[in-house]
Amino acid sequence: MSDTFADAATSEMPSDKVADLVEYIVCGLVQDEDAVSLDVTDGEDGALIEVTCAAEDAGRIIGRRGRTIKAIRTLARALGSRVGTAVEVEVLG
């Protein structure tokens, strides 16, 4: 049984951990959590995480002068470097 768990853990991409973090943070910020979706695209040079949300929640994620999304990107890049992948986060309102 432990072999099955180990296989499941190794099949997860490093970008999945970063996407989980981004999703957790974004869902804490928005009013409509059901409208939040993440599209993770893994490439040879890193991962792109596109956050789609309700139009009225995009401002909450971006923040004043982009401070909130900048903080989210900093956290995502820090975790990405720990798990061995480059990460970019984009918001699609």
PyMOL Python script that loads the backbone (N, CA, C, O; Angstrom):
from pymol import cmd

cmd.read_pdbstr("""\
ATOM      1  N   MET A   1       0.821  -1.187   0.000  1.00  0.00           N
ATOM      2  CA  MET A   1       0.000   0.000   0.000  1.00  0.00           C
ATOM      3  C   MET A   1       0.868   1.256   0.000  1.00  0.00           C
ATOM      4  O   MET A   1       0.498   2.255  -0.616  1.00  0.00           O
ATOM      5  N   SER A   2       1.990   1.226   0.662  1.00  0.00           N
ATOM      6  CA  SER A   2       2.858   2.391   0.685  1.00  0.00           C
ATOM      7  C   SER A   2       3.475   2.640  -0.690  1.00  0.00           C
ATOM      8  O   SER A   2       3.807   3.781  -1.014  1.00  0.00           O
ATOM      9  N   ASP A   3       3.637   1.586  -1.513  1.00  0.00           N
ATOM     10  CA  ASP A   3       4.161   1.767  -2.865  1.00  0.00           C
ATOM     11  C   ASP A   3       3.196   2.583  -3.722  1.00  0.00           C
ATOM     12  O   ASP A   3       3.628   3.408  -4.527  1.00  0.00           O
ATOM     13  N   THR A   4       1.894   2.359  -3.553  1.00  0.00           N
ATOM     14  CA  THR A   4       0.898   3.104  -4.300  1.00  0.00           C
ATOM     15  C   THR A   4       0.957   4.580  -3.922  1.00  0.00           C
ATOM     16  O   THR A   4       0.867   5.452  -4.786  1.00  0.00           O
ATOM     17  N   PHE A   5       1.108   4.852  -2.638  1.00  0.00           N
ATOM     18  CA  PHE A   5       1.198   6.236  -2.188  1.00  0.00           C
ATOM     19  C   PHE A   5       2.464   6.893  -2.741  1.00  0.00           C
ATOM     20  O   PHE A   5       2.425   8.052  -3.152  1.00  0.00           O
ATOM     21  N   ALA A   6       3.550   6.190  -2.756  1.00  0.00           N
ATOM     22  CA  ALA A   6       4.803   6.731  -3.279  1.00  0.00           C
ATOM     23  C   ALA A   6       4.693   7.017  -4.773  1.00  0.00           C
ATOM     24  O   ALA A   6       5.211   8.029  -5.245  1.00  0.00           O
ATOM     25  N   ASP A   7       4.028   6.145  -5.519  1.00  0.00           N
ATOM     26  CA  ASP A   7       3.833   6.366  -6.948  1.00  0.00           C
ATOM     27  C   ASP A   7       2.975   7.597  -7.199  1.00  0.00           C
ATOM     28  O   ASP A   7       3.241   8.365  -8.124  1.00  0.00           O
ATOM     29  N   ALA A   8       1.949   7.787  -6.381  1.00  0.00           N
ATOM     30  CA  ALA A   8       1.069   8.944  -6.534  1.00  0.00           C
ATOM     31  C   ALA A   8       1.833  10.229  -6.211  1.00  0.00           C
ATOM     32  O   ALA A   8       1.622  11.254  -6.858  1.00  0.00           O
ATOM     33  N   ALA A   9       2.702  10.179  -5.232  1.00  0.00           N
ATOM     34  CA  ALA A   9       3.454  11.369  -4.843  1.00  0.00           C
ATOM     35  C   ALA A   9       4.486  11.732  -5.906  1.00  0.00           C
ATOM     36  O   ALA A   9       4.729  12.917  -6.135  1.00  0.00           O
ATOM     37  N   THR A  10       5.090  10.760  -6.554  1.00  0.00           N
ATOM     38  CA  THR A  10       6.102  11.063  -7.563  1.00  0.00           C
ATOM     39  C   THR A  10       5.492  11.505  -8.885  1.00  0.00           C
ATOM     40  O   THR A  10       6.174  12.149  -9.682  1.00  0.00           O
ATOM     41  N   SER A  11       4.233  11.181  -9.143  1.00  0.00           N
ATOM     42  CA  SER A  11       3.606  11.574 -10.402  1.00  0.00           C
ATOM     43  C   SER A  11       3.186  13.045 -10.397  1.00  0.00           C
ATOM     44  O   SER A  11       2.857  13.593 -11.450  1.00  0.00           O
ATOM     45  N   GLU A  12       3.193  13.689  -9.233  1.00  0.00           N
ATOM     46  CA  GLU A  12       2.818  15.091  -9.148  1.00  0.00           C
ATOM     47  C   GLU A  12       3.963  15.960  -9.668  1.00  0.00           C
ATOM     48  O   GLU A  12       5.121  15.758  -9.302  1.00  0.00           O
ATOM     49  N   MET A  13       3.635  16.913 -10.514  1.00  0.00           N
ATOM     50  CA  MET A  13       4.631  17.831 -11.060  1.00  0.00           C
ATOM     51  C   MET A  13       5.004  18.868 -10.000  1.00  0.00           C
ATOM     52  O   MET A  13       4.176  19.195  -9.149  1.00  0.00           O
ATOM     53  N   PRO A  14       6.223  19.387 -10.034  1.00  0.00           N
ATOM     54  CA  PRO A  14       6.597  20.437  -9.080  1.00  0.00           C
ATOM     55  C   PRO A  14       5.694  21.662  -9.184  1.00  0.00           C
ATOM     56  O   PRO A  14       5.414  22.322  -8.182  1.00  0.00           O
ATOM     57  N   SER A  15       5.241  21.963 -10.400  1.00  0.00           N
ATOM     58  CA  SER A  15       4.372  23.130 -10.573  1.00  0.00           C
ATOM     59  C   SER A  15       3.014  22.943  -9.896  1.00  0.00           C
ATOM     60  O   SER A  15       2.340  23.928  -9.595  1.00  0.00           O
ATOM     61  N   ASP A  16       2.601  21.690  -9.651  1.00  0.00           N
ATOM     62  CA  ASP A  16       1.333  21.446  -8.963  1.00  0.00           C
ATOM     63  C   ASP A  16       1.359  21.976  -7.540  1.00  0.00           C
ATOM     64  O   ASP A  16       0.352  22.481  -7.043  1.00  0.00           O
ATOM     65  N   LYS A  17       2.504  21.864  -6.883  1.00  0.00           N
ATOM     66  CA  LYS A  17       2.627  22.386  -5.518  1.00  0.00           C
ATOM     67  C   LYS A  17       2.502  23.904  -5.520  1.00  0.00           C
ATOM     68  O   LYS A  17       1.857  24.481  -4.645  1.00  0.00           O
ATOM     69  N   VAL A  18       3.110  24.536  -6.490  1.00  0.00           N
ATOM     70  CA  VAL A  18       3.038  25.992  -6.597  1.00  0.00           C
ATOM     71  C   VAL A  18       1.611  26.413  -6.927  1.00  0.00           C
ATOM     72  O   VAL A  18       1.110  27.393  -6.375  1.00  0.00           O
ATOM     73  N   ALA A  19       0.958  25.687  -7.817  1.00  0.00           N
ATOM     74  CA  ALA A  19      -0.429  25.993  -8.181  1.00  0.00           C
ATOM     75  C   ALA A  19      -1.345  25.852  -6.974  1.00  0.00           C
ATOM     76  O   ALA A  19      -2.273  26.644  -6.809  1.00  0.00           O
ATOM     77  N   ASP A  20      -1.099  24.857  -6.131  1.00  0.00           N
ATOM     78  CA  ASP A  20      -1.902  24.695  -4.915  1.00  0.00           C
ATOM     79  C   ASP A  20      -1.755  25.909  -4.001  1.00  0.00           C
ATOM     80  O   ASP A  20      -2.736  26.387  -3.432  1.00  0.00           O
ATOM     81  N   LEU A  21      -0.528  26.404  -3.865  1.00  0.00           N
ATOM     82  CA  LEU A  21      -0.291  27.595  -3.048  1.00  0.00           C
ATOM     83  C   LEU A  21      -1.017  28.804  -3.623  1.00  0.00           C
ATOM     84  O   LEU A  21      -1.688  29.533  -2.892  1.00  0.00           O
ATOM     85  N   VAL A  22      -0.887  29.019  -4.922  1.00  0.00           N
ATOM     86  CA  VAL A  22      -1.533  30.161  -5.578  1.00  0.00           C
ATOM     87  C   VAL A  22      -3.049  30.070  -5.419  1.00  0.00           C
ATOM     88  O   VAL A  22      -3.708  31.065  -5.119  1.00  0.00           O
ATOM     89  N   GLU A  23      -3.591  28.885  -5.619  1.00  0.00           N
ATOM     90  CA  GLU A  23      -5.044  28.703  -5.481  1.00  0.00           C
ATOM     91  C   GLU A  23      -5.497  28.999  -4.058  1.00  0.00           C
ATOM     92  O   GLU A  23      -6.533  29.633  -3.859  1.00  0.00           O
ATOM     93  N   TYR A  24      -4.742  28.552  -3.077  1.00  0.00           N
ATOM     94  CA  TYR A  24      -5.088  28.793  -1.673  1.00  0.00           C
ATOM     95  C   TYR A  24      -5.119  30.297  -1.371  1.00  0.00           C
ATOM     96  O   TYR A  24      -6.046  30.787  -0.727  1.00  0.00           O
ATOM     97  N   ILE A  25      -4.107  31.015  -1.838  1.00  0.00           N
ATOM     98  CA  ILE A  25      -4.038  32.455  -1.583  1.00  0.00           C
ATOM     99  C   ILE A  25      -5.166  33.183  -2.297  1.00  0.00           C
ATOM    100  O   ILE A  25      -5.843  34.021  -1.702  1.00  0.00           O
ATOM    101  N   VAL A  26      -5.373  32.864  -3.581  1.00  0.00           N
ATOM    102  CA  VAL A  26      -6.390  33.553  -4.374  1.00  0.00           C
ATOM    103  C   VAL A  26      -7.783  33.297  -3.814  1.00  0.00           C
ATOM    104  O   VAL A  26      -8.592  34.221  -3.735  1.00  0.00           O
ATOM    105  N   CYS A  27      -8.073  32.073  -3.427  1.00  0.00           N
ATOM    106  CA  CYS A  27      -9.406  31.765  -2.894  1.00  0.00           C
ATOM    107  C   CYS A  27      -9.661  32.498  -1.579  1.00  0.00           C
ATOM    108  O   CYS A  27     -10.812  32.771  -1.238  1.00  0.00           O
ATOM    109  N   GLY A  28      -8.611  32.816  -0.849  1.00  0.00           N
ATOM    110  CA  GLY A  28      -8.763  33.601   0.368  1.00  0.00           C
ATOM    111  C   GLY A  28      -9.046  35.068   0.107  1.00  0.00           C
ATOM    112  O   GLY A  28      -9.540  35.770   0.989  1.00  0.00           O
ATOM    113  N   LEU A  29      -8.742  35.532  -1.078  1.00  0.00           N
ATOM    114  CA  LEU A  29      -8.917  36.946  -1.413  1.00  0.00           C
ATOM    115  C   LEU A  29     -10.257  37.266  -2.069  1.00  0.00           C
ATOM    116  O   LEU A  29     -10.792  38.358  -1.879  1.00  0.00           O
ATOM    117  N   VAL A  30     -10.799  36.332  -2.832  1.00  0.00           N
ATOM    118  CA  VAL A  30     -11.960  36.632  -3.680  1.00  0.00           C
ATOM    119  C   VAL A  30     -13.286  36.421  -2.966  1.00  0.00           C
ATOM    120  O   VAL A  30     -13.354  35.736  -1.945  1.00  0.00           O
ATOM    121  N   GLN A  31     -14.343  37.019  -3.516  1.00  0.00           N
ATOM    122  CA  GLN A  31     -15.697  36.824  -3.013  1.00  0.00           C
ATOM    123  C   GLN A  31     -16.313  35.534  -3.559  1.00  0.00           C
ATOM    124  O   GLN A  31     -16.976  34.798  -2.828  1.00  0.00           O
ATOM    125  N   ASP A  32     -16.088  35.267  -4.850  1.00  0.00           N
ATOM    126  CA  ASP A  32     -16.693  34.120  -5.532  1.00  0.00           C
ATOM    127  C   ASP A  32     -15.621  33.051  -5.789  1.00  0.00           C
ATOM    128  O   ASP A  32     -14.989  33.035  -6.845  1.00  0.00           O
ATOM    129  N   GLU A  33     -15.430  32.169  -4.815  1.00  0.00           N
ATOM    130  CA  GLU A  33     -14.404  31.125  -4.929  1.00  0.00           C
ATOM    131  C   GLU A  33     -14.701  30.131  -6.053  1.00  0.00           C
ATOM    132  O   GLU A  33     -13.781  29.558  -6.636  1.00  0.00           O
ATOM    133  N   ASP A  34     -15.973  29.928  -6.354  1.00  0.00           N
ATOM    134  CA  ASP A  34     -16.351  28.969  -7.393  1.00  0.00           C
ATOM    135  C   ASP A  34     -15.921  29.428  -8.787  1.00  0.00           C
ATOM    136  O   ASP A  34     -15.760  28.602  -9.685  1.00  0.00           O
ATOM    137  N   ALA A  35     -15.735  30.729  -8.977  1.00  0.00           N
ATOM    138  CA  ALA A  35     -15.339  31.257 -10.278  1.00  0.00           C
ATOM    139  C   ALA A  35     -13.830  31.180 -10.500  1.00  0.00           C
ATOM    140  O   ALA A  35     -13.351  31.465 -11.597  1.00  0.00           O
ATOM    141  N   VAL A  36     -13.083  30.800  -9.475  1.00  0.00           N
ATOM    142  CA  VAL A  36     -11.623  30.737  -9.591  1.00  0.00           C
ATOM    143  C   VAL A  36     -11.211  29.422 -10.237  1.00  0.00           C
ATOM    144  O   VAL A  36     -11.645  28.346  -9.824  1.00  0.00           O
ATOM    145  N   SER A  37     -10.360  29.528 -11.263  1.00  0.00           N
ATOM    146  CA  SER A  37      -9.778  28.332 -11.865  1.00  0.00           C
ATOM    147  C   SER A  37      -8.347  28.642 -12.260  1.00  0.00           C
ATOM    148  O   SER A  37      -8.013  29.774 -12.610  1.00  0.00           O
ATOM    149  N   LEU A  38      -7.516  27.627 -12.200  1.00  0.00           N
ATOM    150  CA  LEU A  38      -6.118  27.776 -12.554  1.00  0.00           C
ATOM    151  C   LEU A  38      -5.801  26.881 -13.734  1.00  0.00           C
ATOM    152  O   LEU A  38      -6.223  25.726 -13.786  1.00  0.00           O
ATOM    153  N   ASP A  39      -5.052  27.426 -14.681  1.00  0.00           N
ATOM    154  CA  ASP A  39      -4.594  26.661 -15.828  1.00  0.00           C
ATOM    155  C   ASP A  39      -3.070  26.642 -15.759  1.00  0.00           C
ATOM    156  O   ASP A  39      -2.423  27.679 -15.906  1.00  0.00           O
ATOM    157  N   VAL A  40      -2.506  25.470 -15.538  1.00  0.00           N
ATOM    158  CA  VAL A  40      -1.058  25.326 -15.391  1.00  0.00           C
ATOM    159  C   VAL A  40      -0.490  24.752 -16.687  1.00  0.00           C
ATOM    160  O   VAL A  40      -0.894  23.679 -17.134  1.00  0.00           O
ATOM    161  N   THR A  41       0.446  25.477 -17.277  1.00  0.00           N
ATOM    162  CA  THR A  41       1.112  25.037 -18.497  1.00  0.00           C
ATOM    163  C   THR A  41       2.588  24.849 -18.188  1.00  0.00           C
ATOM    164  O   THR A  41       3.298  25.807 -17.879  1.00  0.00           O
ATOM    165  N   ASP A  42       3.045  23.596 -18.275  1.00  0.00           N
ATOM    166  CA  ASP A  42       4.444  23.292 -18.027  1.00  0.00           C
ATOM    167  C   ASP A  42       5.211  23.333 -19.333  1.00  0.00           C
ATOM    168  O   ASP A  42       4.815  22.706 -20.315  1.00  0.00           O
ATOM    169  N   GLY A  43       6.306  24.070 -19.342  1.00  0.00           N
ATOM    170  CA  GLY A  43       7.164  24.151 -20.512  1.00  0.00           C
ATOM    171  C   GLY A  43       8.580  23.766 -20.133  1.00  0.00           C
ATOM    172  O   GLY A  43       8.862  23.447 -18.978  1.00  0.00           O
ATOM    173  N   GLU A  44       9.464  23.799 -21.112  1.00  0.00           N
ATOM    174  CA  GLU A  44      10.846  23.420 -20.836  1.00  0.00           C
ATOM    175  C   GLU A  44      11.573  24.467 -20.008  1.00  0.00           C
ATOM    176  O   GLU A  44      12.543  24.147 -19.321  1.00  0.00           O
ATOM    177  N   ASP A  45      11.118  25.712 -20.065  1.00  0.00           N
ATOM    178  CA  ASP A  45      11.778  26.763 -19.295  1.00  0.00           C
ATOM    179  C   ASP A  45      11.060  27.103 -17.995  1.00  0.00           C
ATOM    180  O   ASP A  45      11.502  27.998 -17.276  1.00  0.00           O
ATOM    181  N   GLY A  46       9.979  26.424 -17.676  1.00  0.00           N
ATOM    182  CA  GLY A  46       9.256  26.663 -16.430  1.00  0.00           C
ATOM    183  C   GLY A  46       7.767  26.450 -16.601  1.00  0.00           C
ATOM    184  O   GLY A  46       7.312  25.844 -17.571  1.00  0.00           O
ATOM    185  N   ALA A  47       7.017  26.964 -15.632  1.00  0.00           N
ATOM    186  CA  ALA A  47       5.569  26.786 -15.633  1.00  0.00           C
ATOM    187  C   ALA A  47       4.873  28.139 -15.667  1.00  0.00           C
ATOM    188  O   ALA A  47       5.350  29.116 -15.089  1.00  0.00           O
ATOM    189  N   LEU A  48       3.737  28.177 -16.354  1.00  0.00           N
ATOM    190  CA  LEU A  48       2.882  29.356 -16.401  1.00  0.00           C
ATOM    191  C   LEU A  48       1.576  28.995 -15.714  1.00  0.00           C
ATOM    192  O   LEU A  48       0.912  28.029 -16.091  1.00  0.00           O
ATOM    193  N   ILE A  49       1.209  29.778 -14.702  1.00  0.00           N
ATOM    194  CA  ILE A  49      -0.047  29.568 -13.988  1.00  0.00           C
ATOM    195  C   ILE A  49      -0.948  30.745 -14.320  1.00  0.00           C
ATOM    196  O   ILE A  49      -0.648  31.885 -13.966  1.00  0.00           O
ATOM    197  N   GLU A  50      -2.055  30.464 -15.002  1.00  0.00           N
ATOM    198  CA  GLU A  50      -3.021  31.495 -15.361  1.00  0.00           C
ATOM    199  C   GLU A  50      -4.226  31.375 -14.437  1.00  0.00           C
ATOM    200  O   GLU A  50      -4.878  30.332 -14.376  1.00  0.00           O
ATOM    201  N   VAL A  51      -4.510  32.452 -13.723  1.00  0.00           N
ATOM    202  CA  VAL A  51      -5.617  32.488 -12.770  1.00  0.00           C
ATOM    203  C   VAL A  51      -6.798  33.161 -13.442  1.00  0.00           C
ATOM    204  O   VAL A  51      -6.698  34.308 -13.876  1.00  0.00           O
ATOM    205  N   THR A  52      -7.907  32.460 -13.530  1.00  0.00           N
ATOM    206  CA  THR A  52      -9.140  33.016 -14.073  1.00  0.00           C
ATOM    207  C   THR A  52     -10.115  33.196 -12.918  1.00  0.00           C
ATOM    208  O   THR A  52     -10.278  32.300 -12.091  1.00  0.00           O
ATOM    209  N   CYS A  53     -10.764  34.359 -12.863  1.00  0.00           N
ATOM    210  CA  CYS A  53     -11.694  34.639 -11.775  1.00  0.00           C
ATOM    211  C   CYS A  53     -12.822  35.524 -12.293  1.00  0.00           C
ATOM    212  O   CYS A  53     -12.825  35.932 -13.454  1.00  0.00           O
ATOM    213  N   ALA A  54     -13.772  35.810 -11.420  1.00  0.00           N
ATOM    214  CA  ALA A  54     -14.854  36.727 -11.772  1.00  0.00           C
ATOM    215  C   ALA A  54     -14.265  38.120 -11.987  1.00  0.00           C
ATOM    216  O   ALA A  54     -13.279  38.489 -11.348  1.00  0.00           O
ATOM    217  N   ALA A  55     -14.867  38.882 -12.881  1.00  0.00           N
ATOM    218  CA  ALA A  55     -14.337  40.205 -13.245  1.00  0.00           C
ATOM    219  C   ALA A  55     -14.230  41.126 -12.031  1.00  0.00           C
ATOM    220  O   ALA A  55     -13.271  41.889 -11.919  1.00  0.00           O
ATOM    221  N   GLU A  56     -15.194  41.062 -11.131  1.00  0.00           N
ATOM    222  CA  GLU A  56     -15.162  41.949  -9.962  1.00  0.00           C
ATOM    223  C   GLU A  56     -14.103  41.530  -8.934  1.00  0.00           C
ATOM    224  O   GLU A  56     -13.743  42.322  -8.063  1.00  0.00           O
ATOM    225  N   ASP A  57     -13.606  40.300  -9.028  1.00  0.00           N
ATOM    226  CA  ASP A  57     -12.573  39.831  -8.100  1.00  0.00           C
ATOM    227  C   ASP A  57     -11.156  40.043  -8.626  1.00  0.00           C
ATOM    228  O   ASP A  57     -10.195  39.913  -7.868  1.00  0.00           O
ATOM    229  N   ALA A  58     -11.013  40.364  -9.899  1.00  0.00           N
ATOM    230  CA  ALA A  58      -9.680  40.557 -10.474  1.00  0.00           C
ATOM    231  C   ALA A  58      -8.941  41.685  -9.758  1.00  0.00           C
ATOM    232  O   ALA A  58      -7.735  41.592  -9.533  1.00  0.00           O
ATOM    233  N   GLY A  59      -9.648  42.734  -9.406  1.00  0.00           N
ATOM    234  CA  GLY A  59      -9.037  43.848  -8.689  1.00  0.00           C
ATOM    235  C   GLY A  59      -8.525  43.453  -7.321  1.00  0.00           C
ATOM    236  O   GLY A  59      -7.506  43.970  -6.864  1.00  0.00           O
ATOM    237  N   ARG A  60      -9.221  42.544  -6.667  1.00  0.00           N
ATOM    238  CA  ARG A  60      -8.777  42.068  -5.359  1.00  0.00           C
ATOM    239  C   ARG A  60      -7.475  41.288  -5.474  1.00  0.00           C
ATOM    240  O   ARG A  60      -6.604  41.392  -4.611  1.00  0.00           O
ATOM    241  N   ILE A  61      -7.346  40.514  -6.533  1.00  0.00           N
ATOM    242  CA  ILE A  61      -6.142  39.707  -6.722  1.00  0.00           C
ATOM    243  C   ILE A  61      -4.964  40.596  -7.127  1.00  0.00           C
ATOM    244  O   ILE A  61      -3.837  40.384  -6.678  1.00  0.00           O
ATOM    245  N   ILE A  62      -5.228  41.583  -7.970  1.00  0.00           N
ATOM    246  CA  ILE A  62      -4.159  42.466  -8.432  1.00  0.00           C
ATOM    247  C   ILE A  62      -3.743  43.432  -7.329  1.00  0.00           C
ATOM    248  O   ILE A  62      -2.550  43.655  -7.120  1.00  0.00           O
ATOM    249  N   GLY A  63      -4.704  44.004  -6.629  1.00  0.00           N
ATOM    250  CA  GLY A  63      -4.398  44.916  -5.538  1.00  0.00           C
ATOM    251  C   GLY A  63      -4.042  46.305  -6.025  1.00  0.00           C
ATOM    252  O   GLY A  63      -3.936  46.553  -7.226  1.00  0.00           O
ATOM    253  N   ARG A  64      -3.861  47.205  -5.073  1.00  0.00           N
ATOM    254  CA  ARG A  64      -3.506  48.582  -5.424  1.00  0.00           C
ATOM    255  C   ARG A  64      -2.100  48.625  -5.983  1.00  0.00           C
ATOM    256  O   ARG A  64      -1.144  48.138  -5.378  1.00  0.00           O
ATOM    257  N   ARG A  65      -2.007  49.219  -7.152  1.00  0.00           N
ATOM    258  CA  ARG A  65      -0.730  49.330  -7.871  1.00  0.00           C
ATOM    259  C   ARG A  65      -0.047  47.986  -8.078  1.00  0.00           C
ATOM    260  O   ARG A  65       1.173  47.918  -8.232  1.00  0.00           O
ATOM    261  N   GLY A  66      -0.841  46.911  -8.081  1.00  0.00           N
ATOM    262  CA  GLY A  66      -0.301  45.585  -8.368  1.00  0.00           C
ATOM    263  C   GLY A  66       0.456  44.947  -7.227  1.00  0.00           C
ATOM    264  O   GLY A  66       1.182  43.975  -7.438  1.00  0.00           O
ATOM    265  N   ARG A  67       0.306  45.464  -6.030  1.00  0.00           N
ATOM    266  CA  ARG A  67       1.078  44.956  -4.895  1.00  0.00           C
ATOM    267  C   ARG A  67       0.703  43.535  -4.511  1.00  0.00           C
ATOM    268  O   ARG A  67       1.576  42.735  -4.173  1.00  0.00           O
ATOM    269  N   THR A  68      -0.574  43.213  -4.559  1.00  0.00           N
ATOM    270  CA  THR A  68      -1.010  41.873  -4.152  1.00  0.00           C
ATOM    271  C   THR A  68      -0.512  40.820  -5.130  1.00  0.00           C
ATOM    272  O   THR A  68       0.029  39.800  -4.703  1.00  0.00           O
ATOM    273  N   ILE A  69      -0.678  41.036  -6.425  1.00  0.00           N
ATOM    274  CA  ILE A  69      -0.218  40.043  -7.403  1.00  0.00           C
ATOM    275  C   ILE A  69       1.301  39.951  -7.369  1.00  0.00           C
ATOM    276  O   ILE A  69       1.856  38.878  -7.601  1.00  0.00           O
ATOM    277  N   LYS A  70       1.971  41.041  -7.087  1.00  0.00           N
ATOM    278  CA  LYS A  70       3.436  41.004  -6.976  1.00  0.00           C
ATOM    279  C   LYS A  70       3.854  40.113  -5.804  1.00  0.00           C
ATOM    280  O   LYS A  70       4.813  39.349  -5.913  1.00  0.00           O
ATOM    281  N   ALA A  71       3.135  40.211  -4.690  1.00  0.00           N
ATOM    282  CA  ALA A  71       3.433  39.366  -3.535  1.00  0.00           C
ATOM    283  C   ALA A  71       3.138  37.902  -3.846  1.00  0.00           C
ATOM    284  O   ALA A  71       3.902  37.020  -3.454  1.00  0.00           O
ATOM    285  N   ILE A  72       2.041  37.637  -4.545  1.00  0.00           N
ATOM    286  CA  ILE A  72       1.700  36.267  -4.928  1.00  0.00           C
ATOM    287  C   ILE A  72       2.777  35.704  -5.846  1.00  0.00           C
ATOM    288  O   ILE A  72       3.192  34.556  -5.685  1.00  0.00           O
ATOM    289  N   ARG A  73       3.230  36.502  -6.805  1.00  0.00           N
ATOM    290  CA  ARG A  73       4.289  36.052  -7.716  1.00  0.00           C
ATOM    291  C   ARG A  73       5.583  35.770  -6.968  1.00  0.00           C
ATOM    292  O   ARG A  73       6.276  34.800  -7.271  1.00  0.00           O
ATOM    293  N   THR A  74       5.916  36.617  -5.985  1.00  0.00           N
ATOM    294  CA  THR A  74       7.133  36.409  -5.191  1.00  0.00           C
ATOM    295  C   THR A  74       7.068  35.096  -4.427  1.00  0.00           C
ATOM    296  O   THR A  74       8.040  34.342  -4.404  1.00  0.00           O
ATOM    297  N   LEU A  75       5.928  34.818  -3.802  1.00  0.00           N
ATOM    298  CA  LEU A  75       5.761  33.553  -3.077  1.00  0.00           C
ATOM    299  C   LEU A  75       5.814  32.360  -4.022  1.00  0.00           C
ATOM    300  O   LEU A  75       6.435  31.343  -3.713  1.00  0.00           O
ATOM    301  N   ALA A  76       5.162  32.486  -5.175  1.00  0.00           N
ATOM    302  CA  ALA A  76       5.150  31.388  -6.145  1.00  0.00           C
ATOM    303  C   ALA A  76       6.556  31.114  -6.667  1.00  0.00           C
ATOM    304  O   ALA A  76       6.951  29.955  -6.798  1.00  0.00           O
ATOM    305  N   ARG A  77       7.307  32.157  -6.962  1.00  0.00           N
ATOM    306  CA  ARG A  77       8.681  31.974  -7.451  1.00  0.00           C
ATOM    307  C   ARG A  77       9.572  31.367  -6.375  1.00  0.00           C
ATOM    308  O   ARG A  77      10.429  30.535  -6.675  1.00  0.00           O
ATOM    309  N   ALA A  78       9.374  31.777  -5.127  1.00  0.00           N
ATOM    310  CA  ALA A  78      10.178  31.224  -4.033  1.00  0.00           C
ATOM    311  C   ALA A  78       9.915  29.730  -3.870  1.00  0.00           C
ATOM    312  O   ALA A  78      10.852  28.943  -3.737  1.00  0.00           O
ATOM    313  N   LEU A  79       8.644  29.340  -3.880  1.00  0.00           N
ATOM    314  CA  LEU A  79       8.324  27.912  -3.778  1.00  0.00           C
ATOM    315  C   LEU A  79       8.795  27.182  -5.027  1.00  0.00           C
ATOM    316  O   LEU A  79       9.287  26.058  -4.936  1.00  0.00           O
ATOM    317  N   GLY A  80       8.654  27.799  -6.181  1.00  0.00           N
ATOM    318  CA  GLY A  80       9.117  27.193  -7.425  1.00  0.00           C
ATOM    319  C   GLY A  80      10.604  26.902  -7.396  1.00  0.00           C
ATOM    320  O   GLY A  80      11.039  25.850  -7.864  1.00  0.00           O
ATOM    321  N   SER A  81      11.379  27.811  -6.857  1.00  0.00           N
ATOM    322  CA  SER A  81      12.824  27.570  -6.779  1.00  0.00           C
ATOM    323  C   SER A  81      13.149  26.449  -5.802  1.00  0.00           C
ATOM    324  O   SER A  81      14.131  25.729  -5.985  1.00  0.00           O
ATOM    325  N   ARG A  82      12.337  26.298  -4.775  1.00  0.00           N
ATOM    326  CA  ARG A  82      12.553  25.203  -3.815  1.00  0.00           C
ATOM    327  C   ARG A  82      12.251  23.838  -4.431  1.00  0.00           C
ATOM    328  O   ARG A  82      12.912  22.847  -4.120  1.00  0.00           O
ATOM    329  N   VAL A  83      11.244  23.798  -5.308  1.00  0.00           N
ATOM    330  CA  VAL A  83      10.877  22.519  -5.928  1.00  0.00           C
ATOM    331  C   VAL A  83      11.542  22.326  -7.278  1.00  0.00           C
ATOM    332  O   VAL A  83      11.366  21.286  -7.914  1.00  0.00           O
ATOM    333  N   GLY A  84      12.310  23.322  -7.725  1.00  0.00           N
ATOM    334  CA  GLY A  84      13.113  23.155  -8.934  1.00  0.00           C
ATOM    335  C   GLY A  84      12.451  23.542 -10.236  1.00  0.00           C
ATOM    336  O   GLY A  84      12.720  22.918 -11.263  1.00  0.00           O
ATOM    337  N   THR A  85      11.601  24.542 -10.232  1.00  0.00           N
ATOM    338  CA  THR A  85      10.988  24.992 -11.480  1.00  0.00           C
ATOM    339  C   THR A  85      10.790  26.513 -11.447  1.00  0.00           C
ATOM    340  O   THR A  85      10.541  27.092 -10.389  1.00  0.00           O
ATOM    341  N   ALA A  86      10.902  27.140 -12.599  1.00  0.00           N
ATOM    342  CA  ALA A  86      10.609  28.564 -12.714  1.00  0.00           C
ATOM    343  C   ALA A  86       9.108  28.736 -12.890  1.00  0.00           C
ATOM    344  O   ALA A  86       8.460  27.923 -13.550  1.00  0.00           O
ATOM    345  N   VAL A  87       8.556  29.788 -12.306  1.00  0.00           N
ATOM    346  CA  VAL A  87       7.103  29.969 -12.314  1.00  0.00           C
ATOM    347  C   VAL A  87       6.751  31.408 -12.668  1.00  0.00           C
ATOM    348  O   VAL A  87       7.394  32.351 -12.207  1.00  0.00           O
ATOM    349  N   GLU A  88       5.720  31.559 -13.494  1.00  0.00           N
ATOM    350  CA  GLU A  88       5.114  32.857 -13.798  1.00  0.00           C
ATOM    351  C   GLU A  88       3.627  32.759 -13.467  1.00  0.00           C
ATOM    352  O   GLU A  88       2.996  31.736 -13.734  1.00  0.00           O
ATOM    353  N   VAL A  89       3.074  33.804 -12.896  1.00  0.00           N
ATOM    354  CA  VAL A  89       1.650  33.847 -12.540  1.00  0.00           C
ATOM    355  C   VAL A  89       1.009  35.014 -13.280  1.00  0.00           C
ATOM    356  O   VAL A  89       1.497  36.142 -13.210  1.00  0.00           O
ATOM    357  N   GLU A  90      -0.078  34.743 -13.984  1.00  0.00           N
ATOM    358  CA  GLU A  90      -0.830  35.764 -14.714  1.00  0.00           C
ATOM    359  C   GLU A  90      -2.293  35.714 -14.276  1.00  0.00           C
ATOM    360  O   GLU A  90      -2.826  34.645 -13.978  1.00  0.00           O
ATOM    361  N   VAL A  91      -2.932  36.883 -14.240  1.00  0.00           N
ATOM    362  CA  VAL A  91      -4.354  36.973 -13.882  1.00  0.00           C
ATOM    363  C   VAL A  91      -5.147  37.291 -15.141  1.00  0.00           C
ATOM    364  O   VAL A  91      -4.876  38.264 -15.844  1.00  0.00           O
ATOM    365  N   LEU A  92      -6.125  36.447 -15.403  1.00  0.00           N
ATOM    366  CA  LEU A  92      -7.064  36.671 -16.506  1.00  0.00           C
ATOM    367  C   LEU A  92      -8.416  36.971 -15.886  1.00  0.00           C
ATOM    368  O   LEU A  92      -9.108  36.060 -15.431  1.00  0.00           O
ATOM    369  N   GLY A  93      -8.797  38.236 -15.863  1.00  0.00           N
ATOM    370  CA  GLY A  93     -10.021  38.668 -15.195  1.00  0.00           C
ATOM    371  C   GLY A  93     -11.219  38.088 -15.757  1.00  0.00           C
ATOM    372  O   GLY A  93     -12.321  38.369 -15.287  1.00  0.00           O
TER     373      GLY A  93
END
""", "prot")
cmd.dss("prot")
cmd.show_as("cartoon", "prot")
cmd.util.cbc("prot")
cmd.orient("prot")
